[in-house]
Amino acid sequence: MRYVVGKLPSKTESISGLRLHLLVPCIVAVLGIHGINRQVILLYGSLPSAVINYVLTAKYTRNSELTVSIIVLSTLLSLATVPLVFWLIR
């Protein structure tokens, strides 16, 4: 089992992931969620991809190298996005 970062996500895959992160504040606004619930949902939406995704792709012989790349990139990006979201939701 290799833990090497394989191919990087394509532009389409990256934009798709970014769209999901931008969708969370829109959904919160449309549903009119306020207070601590809003803060928790926005913070949770900024968290990186979970490692369980790699386990599932490896088990079902899908593109596990791409999954590892997405996990690594989202974790690195979360170093900036999580503090930014904390600052925005206070």
Secondary structure, 3 states (H helix, E strand, C coil): CCCCCCCCCCHHHHHHHHHHHHHHHHHHHHHCCCHHHHHHHHHHHCCCCCCHHHHHHHHCCCCHHHHHHHHHHHHHHHHHHHHHHHHHHC
